């Protein structure tokens, strides 16, 4: 429970925090994280928790499709609420792992993650209000958010998302 409180506070306060250093320190911080994807630099245990989380998110996203095409708005709201509040990470992180996340993950990764969970909250709201067009919109935005994050941080797992060489001629 204590870990959940720390993670929640971190997620809530992160956008309001300054880097706490000068521009040079910020550049060094960003350069350090650009050298590896951040995720690959995490400990084995934390990478495993993150993988569990990603599999749960994928399952949640995939279960929205049949609920959407059958008009099961309550099911979508329930799933979106679980996605917004995370499945695994918020429940299982130790204080040490929270510190590791803060120090290893690039700020862009954290921002993308926050945006994804925000979109899930908006999807939940749209489903509770039975707004099918908004449900479709927010589900699409969440899907794009996944692709954007995987393109930036997980091309080692999803090589098809790696940027193409400029010399490569594609039609």
N, C-alpha and C positions, 0 to 999 in steps of 0.2 A: 504494500500500500504506500509506503514511504517513497519507493522508487517511482510509483505512478505519479505521486505529487510532484517530485522533482522533475520528471520528464514533462508533465503538464505545464509546470511553471516555465521550464526551458522553452517549450514550444510557444507558449503565450508571450513570453517576454523577448524572445529572440529578435523579432522585428524592431523592437524599441531600443535594443542595445547598440551602443557604438562599439567599434572594434577595440577601443580602449588604448590605442596606440597611434603613432603617426602614420602618414601615408606610406613611408618606407616599410614599416612593420606590416601594414596591410598587404603591400605588394609581395613581401617575403612569404606571408601566410598563403596568399593565393598561388604564388609560384610553387611552393612546397606541395600544394594539393593538385596542381596541374601535372606534376611529375608522375603521379599515379592517380588512378581514378578515385581514390579515397576509399571506396568500398573494398578494393583489393588490399588496402593497407590495414584493414580492420583485423582484429584477432579472429582466430578460427571460430571460437564460440559465438562471437558477435556476428560474423558472416553467416553462421548457421542459423541464428535467430532471424537475421534479415532474410535469408532464403525461405525460412518457414513463413515469415510475414508476406513475402512476395507470392508464394504459392497460395496462401489464404486470400490475398487480394485478387489474384487471378481467378480463383474459384468463385469469389464473390462477384467479380465482374461478369464471369461467364453465366452465373445463375440469374443475373438481371435480365438477360436476353429472353428466356422463356417467360419470365414474369411480365416483361414489357409487352410482348406480343399477345399475351392472354389478358392484359389489363389488370394484373394483380398488383395494384398500387401499394397495398399494405406490405407485401413481400419486398417490394423494391425499397420502401422506406426503411424496413427492418435491416435489409442488407446494407443499404447506404449508411445507416447509422452505425453499423458495425465497422464498416470501412472507415468512416470518419474518426471513430474512436480507436482504430487499429485493432488488430486481432491479437498479436503476440507481443510485440515490442514493449508496449506500455505495461504489459502485465508481468514481464519476466526480466526486465533490466535490473542489474545491480547498480549501486552507486558508481562503482569502478567502470562499468560499461557505459554509463551516461557520460562520465568524464572522457572516456575514449571516443565516443561519438562526437562530442563537442570539439575535441582536439584533432581528430583525423578527417572527418567528413568536410568536404568543401562547403562553403556557405551557399553556393548555388544548389548543391544537392539538398541541403536543408530547406531552402526556399521552394524548390520544386516539390519536395515532400509536403510542405505546409500547404502549398497551392492544391495539390491533389486531395488532401484531406478536407480542405475548404470546399472544393468542388463536390466531394461526397456529401458534405453537409447541405449544400444547395440542392443536390439530387434528392436527398431525404426530404427536404422542405417541399420540393416540386411534387414528389410522390404523395406526400401527406395531403397536398392540395389537389391531387388528381389532375395535374397539368401535363398531359401526355407530350405536348411539344417541348416543354421545358425539361421533362424527363429525358427525352431523346437528346436535347441540346447538352445537358450536363453529363450524360453518359458519354457522348461524343467527346466532350472536352476532357473528361477523365481518361478516355482512351488515348487521346492526343498527348495528354500529360505523361502517360506511361511511356509512349514512344519517345517523347522528348527527353525524358530522364534516361531511358535505356540508350538512346543515341549519345547522350553526353557522358554516361557513366558505366555502361554495361555492354559495350561493343565486343568485349571479350566473350560474353555469353551470347550476344546477338550480332554476329558479324555482318549480317545483311544490312544492319543499320549504320555501319561504319561509313563515314564520308567517302565518296568516290574520288579517285584521283582525277585531277583536272585534265590530264592528258587523255583520259578515257573518253571515247566518243560514244555517246548514248543518244538514242532517239526515243 
